[in-house]
Amino acid sequence: MSIPQLGIGTFRLQGEVVIDSVRNGLEAGYRVIDTAQIYGNEAEVGAAIAASGVPRSELFITTKIWIANLSKEKLIPSLKESLAKLRTDYVDLTLIHWPSPGGEVPVAEFMAALAEARALGLTRQIGVSNFTVALMHQAIDAVGAPAIATNQVELHPYLQNRKVVEFAREHGIHITSYMTLAYGKVLGDAVIQQIAARHNATPAQVVLAWAMQLGYAVIPSSTKRANLDSNLKALDLKLSGDDMAQIAALERNERLTSPQGLAPAWD
């Protein structure tokens, strides 16, 4: 299996808002949906999927295990609860959302529980999120690099996370970029806007195309049908080598997500 290039994220979307976003996304043609236990919207995502009539076999659903559920006693029961909310017998990908703060639950323990969940058929693939190089080392020691489908990390033109990307690539671990548009900050960047104008594209399309051209999966969220439709067109946008080099030069190590008490020691 592989990680699809483009999906819809549901971070910070609640209630009817997330139902509308998922419904609109499925109608637009998306088949990849990313959620998490801590988002508090798995039940709504499940309801929107059920109402859509899209066959389960066409979908790729990701959820993430919250830190309170990382122990071997809690991980699988919590994933079963997620499946019940999502109204499915399995998810396509289950990630460890954040490493256990202070190493309270060892990496080896939760990765072994995640591998067991896969063996039980609760999830087709497993992976991690917000893992540094050191934490990826530990995850690889626990289950082997081939078992780790992806590391989902903050990655956008202002934070290109090159050490993590390089290590992941060396070990065959796919990168999923979250916050690819940097909460919209990069859309106003003059370089991005100039590239967009050259291609008769939107700044969002340019940034998403940049990430996908580098081989990353992207999961932008939107509550607007027009933006969902527009983002899909990034799949057809091909940037030049010069375009890619200009965006590469925007790196400034500007991290937007680093919650106190959760964030590891970033690379």
Secondary structure, DSSP 8 states (H G I E B T S, - for coil): ----SB-EE-TT--HHHHHHHHHHHHHHT--EEE--GGGT-HHHHHHHHHHH---GGG-EEEEEE-GGG-STTTHHHHHHHHHHHHT-S-EEEEEE-S--GGGSS-HHHHHHHHHHHHHTTSEEEEEEES--HHHHHHHHHHH-GGGEEEEEEE-BTTB--HHHHHHHHHTT-EEEEESTTGGGGGGG-HHHHHHHHHHT--HHHHHHHHHHHTT-EE----S-HHHHHHHHGGGG----HHHHHHHHTT---------TTT-----
